[in-house]
């Protein structure tokens, strides 16, 4: 990713197609549940740090596109998704790069592939190529991958309750986010560019409204996770369109803190707006009018794109605090009903 002032061309409705008025109204008027304190306690106790570490043990390796490490991580993520019985789609394609023509594979996992609307969680799973250092990219972005897998594992029972709902959850593990030589429109976000265009071309009739829509228009919001896990991780709002949802994340953090369910007192979701924007995997979707909530640590930090972005940089208490916030947010957005008998009984999980 690269920090920049996004020009009007990027945020313009360049790829606008069809009004999709009724579906858009439904999406914009969506109301999340507000969970009770008991329900928040229950969900916060679903932590499984052991699994997060297990995922990192398997993916925290150099995973440059076209290498054996990349193949290993691709296969591991697929295996974990399959074990959780999610519907998996692989968007495989070739593209020209400064390193020659390479094969990329986006991984898309869906709770209900027949849903009419989606909340999307996303990150990239490739690592950046360096000639002179061993780069494993812990915060960039092995930890976000582990966070997404952790979320659906610990919420497995709760997500199964809404498996047939028309509003569902989708995970996207983007390939080829990193530039091989120098960040630019043709050397970066390879997977995101391909998938956004593929979704734009995929047409169907909305089961909710009968309108002719494309796959991008089914996305209520795309949440992109990046550069998460170091001790100084902090977020700012990056979009007016989704600022109400960002502030909800900040409020969830406050609610969890007031219940003494977070470790430490440092706020990660800062109630302030980032001027300009940051180029990342969300851009091709933003260009096609998909609402974006970009959770990227600002500033990037001194370990960004260095050999020090490794396991030692990961502060697990920070990761787990953010996991709890996301867990509550997803449960509330998807209107998952946490039964009182569940919320009153705190399960014992191995931490």
C-alpha positions in Angstrom: 0.0 0.0 0.0 1.1 3.6 -0.4 0.0 6.7 1.4 -1.3 9.4 -0.9 -3.9 12.1 -1.4 -6.5 10.2 -3.5 -7.4 12.1 -6.6 -10.9 12.8 -7.7 -10.5 10.2 -10.4 -10.2 7.4 -7.8 -13.3 8.4 -5.8 -15.4 9.2 -8.8 -18.1 6.8 -9.9 -15.9 5.6 -12.8 -17.5 2.2 -13.2 -21.1 3.2 -12.3 -23.6 0.7 -13.6 -27.4 0.8 -13.0 -29.1 2.7 -10.2 -29.8 -0.3 -8.0 -32.0 2.1 -6.0 -34.0 -0.3 -3.9 -31.1 -2.5 -2.9 -29.0 0.5 -2.1 -31.7 1.9 0.1 -31.9 -1.4 2.0 -28.1 -1.4 2.5 -27.9 2.2 3.6 -30.8 1.8 6.1 -29.3 -1.3 7.7 -29.6 -1.4 11.5 -27.2 -3.4 13.6 -28.2 -5.1 16.8 -26.7 -3.7 20.0 -25.7 -6.7 22.1 -26.3 -6.9 25.8 -23.4 -6.7 28.3 -23.8 -10.5 28.9 -23.6 -11.2 25.2 -20.5 -9.1 24.9 -18.9 -10.9 27.8 -19.8 -14.2 26.1 -18.4 -13.3 22.7 -15.2 -11.7 24.2 -14.5 -15.0 26.0 -14.5 -16.9 22.8 -10.9 -16.0 22.3 -8.5 -18.6 21.0 -5.0 -17.2 21.0 -3.6 -20.7 20.6 -5.3 -20.9 17.2 -4.1 -17.5 16.1 -0.5 -18.6 16.9 -1.1 -21.8 15.1 -2.1 -19.9 12.0 0.9 -17.7 12.2 3.2 -20.7 12.6 1.9 -21.9 9.2 1.8 -18.6 7.2 4.5 -16.4 8.7 7.0 -17.3 6.0 8.2 -15.5 2.8 5.2 -15.9 0.4 6.0 -14.0 -2.7 3.7 -14.8 -5.6 5.1 -17.7 -7.7 7.2 -19.2 -4.9 6.8 -22.4 -2.9 6.1 -20.4 0.3 3.2 -18.7 -1.5 1.8 -22.1 -2.5 2.1 -23.4 1.0 0.2 -20.5 2.5 -2.5 -20.6 -0.2 -3.0 -24.3 0.5 -3.1 -23.8 4.3 -5.7 -21.0 4.1 -7.8 -23.1 1.8 -7.5 -26.1 4.2 -8.6 -24.1 7.2 -11.6 -22.6 5.3 -12.6 -26.1 4.1 -12.4 -27.5 7.7 -14.9 -24.8 8.7 -17.2 -25.8 5.9 -17.2 -22.5 4.1 -17.9 -22.2 0.4 -14.6 -21.6 -1.3 -13.9 -20.0 -4.7 -10.5 -19.4 -6.1 -10.1 -16.5 -8.6 -7.1 -17.7 -10.5 -5.6 -15.6 -13.3 -2.3 -14.6 -15.0 -0.9 -11.1 -15.3 2.2 -9.4 -16.5 4.6 -8.2 -13.8 8.1 -6.8 -13.7 9.1 -10.4 -12.8 7.4 -11.8 -15.8 4.0 -13.4 -16.3 2.8 -14.8 -13.0 -0.3 -16.7 -11.7 -2.3 -15.1 -9.0 -5.0 -16.7 -6.8 -7.5 -14.8 -4.8 -9.3 -16.8 -2.2 -13.0 -16.1 -1.6 -14.9 -17.8 1.2 -18.6 -17.3 1.7 -20.9 -18.3 4.6 -23.9 -18.4 2.3 -23.1 -18.3 -1.4 -26.8 -17.7 -2.2 -27.1 -14.5 -0.1 -28.4 -11.2 -1.5 -26.1 -9.0 0.5 -22.6 -9.3 2.0 -20.5 -7.8 4.7 -16.9 -8.5 3.4 -13.8 -8.9 5.5 -10.6 -8.8 3.5 -6.8 -8.7 3.6 -3.9 -9.8 1.4 -1.9 -13.0 1.9 1.1 -12.5 -0.3 4.4 -10.9 1.0 6.6 -8.4 -0.6 9.7 -9.4 -2.7 13.1 -8.2 -1.5 16.4 -9.2 -2.9 18.5 -8.5 0.1 16.4 -9.4 3.2 14.1 -12.2 4.4 10.7 -10.6 4.6 7.9 -12.5 6.3 5.4 -9.6 6.7 3.8 -10.3 10.1 1.7 -7.1 10.3 1.8 -6.9 6.5 -0.4 -9.0 6.4 0.0 -12.4 8.1 -1.7 -11.2 11.3 -4.8 -9.9 9.4 -5.1 -13.3 7.7 -4.9 -15.0 11.1 -7.5 -12.6 12.5 -10.0 -13.4 9.8 -9.5 -17.2 10.2 -9.7 -16.8 14.0 -13.0 -14.8 13.8 -14.9 -17.5 11.8 -13.4 -20.3 13.9 -14.4 -18.9 17.3 -17.8 -17.7 15.9 -18.5 -21.0 14.1 -21.5 -21.9 16.2 -23.0 -18.4 16.0 -22.4 -18.0 12.3 -24.1 -21.4 11.6 -27.3 -19.9 13.1 -27.5 -17.4 10.2 -26.0 -19.6 7.5 -29.2 -19.3 5.3 -29.8 -15.6 5.9 -30.0 -13.2 3.0 -27.3 -11.0 4.6 -24.2 -13.0 5.0 -20.4 -12.8 5.6 -17.7 -13.1 2.9 -14.0 -13.3 3.4 -11.5 -12.3 0.7 -7.8 -13.1 0.9 -6.3 -11.0 -1.9 -3.3 -12.1 -3.8 -0.6 -9.8 -5.3 -1.2 -6.7 -3.2 2.5 -5.9 -3.0 4.4 -4.2 -5.8 7.4 -6.3 -7.1 9.5 -3.2 -8.0 7.7 0.1 -7.6 4.1 0.8 -6.5 2.0 2.0 -9.4 -1.2 1.3 -11.3 0.3 -1.7 -13.1 2.5 -3.0 -10.3 0.3 -3.4 -7.2 -3.0 -4.8 -6.1 -3.1 -7.4 -8.9 -5.7 -9.6 -7.2 -8.0 -6.8 -6.1 -8.0 -5.2 -9.6 -8.9 -8.6 -11.2 -11.6 -9.5 -8.7 -13.3 -6.1 -8.7 -13.6 -6.2 -12.5 -14.8 -9.8 -12.4 -17.5 -8.9 -9.9 -18.5 -5.9 -12.0 -19.0 -8.3 -15.0 -21.0 -10.8 -12.9 -24.6 -10.0 -13.4 -27.7 -11.4 -11.8 -31.2 -10.4 -10.6 -31.5 -9.4 -7.0 -33.5 -11.8 -4.9 -34.5 -8.9 -2.7 -35.6 -6.3 -5.1 -35.7 -7.9 -8.6 -33.2 -5.3 -9.9 -30.5 -6.2 -12.3 -27.2 -5.9 -10.4 -23.6 -7.0 -10.4 -21.7 -8.7 -7.7 -20.1 -5.5 -6.4 -23.5 -4.1 -5.7 -24.3 -6.9 -3.3 -21.5 -5.7 -1.0 -22.9 -3.7 1.9 -19.3 -2.8 2.9 -15.8 -4.0 2.4 -13.7 -3.9 5.5 -10.0 -4.1 4.6 -7.5 -5.1 7.3 -3.8 -4.2 6.9 -0.7 -3.5 9.0 -2.2 -4.7 12.2 -0.6 -6.3 15.2 2.4 -4.2 16.4 2.2 -2.4 19.8 1.5 1.0 18.2 -1.4 -0.2 16.1 -4.0 2.5 15.8 -6.8 3.4 13.3 -8.3 6.5 12.0 -11.5 7.0 10.0 -10.6 7.1 6.3 -14.1 7.5 4.7 -17.0 9.8 5.3 -19.3 7.3 3.7 -18.6 4.6 6.3 -17.6 6.8 9.2 -20.7 5.9 11.2 -19.5 2.2 11.1 -16.0 3.2 12.0 -17.4 5.1 15.0 -19.4 2.1 15.9 -16.1 0.1 16.1 -14.7 2.8 18.4 -17.8 2.6 20.6 -17.6 -1.1 20.8 -14.0 -0.7 22.0 -15.2 1.7 24.6 -18.0 -0.6 25.7 -15.6 -3.6 26.0 -13.2 -1.4 28.0 -15.9 -0.3 30.4 -16.6 -4.0 31.0 -12.9 -4.7 31.7 -12.9 -7.1 28.8 -9.8 -5.6 27.1 -6.1 -5.8 28.1 -4.7 -2.4 28.8 -6.3 1.0 28.4 -4.8 2.3 25.1 -7.4 3.1 22.4 -6.8 1.6 19.0 -9.9 3.2 17.2 -9.2 6.9 17.3 -12.2 9.1 16.7 -10.4 11.3 14.1 -10.4 11.4 10.3 -7.3 10.7 8.2 -6.9 13.5 5.6 -6.4 12.2 2.1 -6.3 8.4 1.7 -4.1 5.3 1.4 -3.8 3.2 -1.8 -4.5 -0.4 -1.0 -6.6 -3.4 -2.1 -9.8 -1.5 -1.6 -9.2 1.0 -4.5 -10.7 -1.0 -7.4 -13.8 -1.6 -5.3 -14.0 2.1 -4.2 -13.9 3.0 -7.9 -16.9 0.8 -8.4 -18.9 2.4 -5.6 -18.4 -0.2 -3.0 -18.5 1.3 0.5 -15.0 0.9 2.2 -14.0 0.7 5.8 -10.2 0.7 5.7 -8.6 -0.6 9.0 -5.0 0.2 8.5 -2.6 1.3 11.2 -1.7 4.9 10.8 1.2 5.8 10.7 2.6 2.6 9.2 5.4 2.4 11.7 9.2 2.0 11.5 9.1 -1.8 10.8 7.0 -1.4 7.6 8.8 -3.2 4.7 11.8 -4.2 6.8 13.1 -7.5 8.1 11.8 -6.4 11.5 8.2 -7.0 10.5 8.4 -10.5 12.0 7.0 -12.6 14.8 8.8 -10.4 17.4 6.8 -7.4 16.2 3.5 -9.0 17.0 1.9 -7.8 20.3 -0.7 -10.5 20.8 -2.7 -8.6 23.4 -3.2 -5.8 20.8 -4.3 -8.4 18.2 -6.7 -10.0 20.6 -8.2 -6.7 21.7 -8.9 -5.8 18.1 -10.2 -9.4 17.5 -12.8 -8.8 20.2 -13.9 -5.5 18.7 -14.3 -7.1 15.3 -16.1 -10.1 16.8 -18.7 -7.9 18.4 -19.0 -5.7 15.3 -19.7 -8.7 13.0 -22.2 -10.3 15.3 -24.1 -7.0 15.7 -24.0 -6.2 11.9 -25.2 -9.6 11.0 -27.9 -9.4 13.7 -26.8 -12.7 15.3 -29.1 -13.6 18.2 -26.9 -14.5 21.2 -29.2 -16.7 23.3 -29.4 -15.7 27.0 -28.3 -19.2 28.1 -25.2 -18.8 25.9 -24.4 -15.3 27.1 -24.8 -16.2 30.8 -22.5 -19.2 30.5 -18.9 -18.2 29.9 -17.2 -21.0 28.0 -13.7 -22.1 28.9 -11.3 -21.6 25.9 -7.6 -22.2 25.8 -5.9 -18.9 25.8 
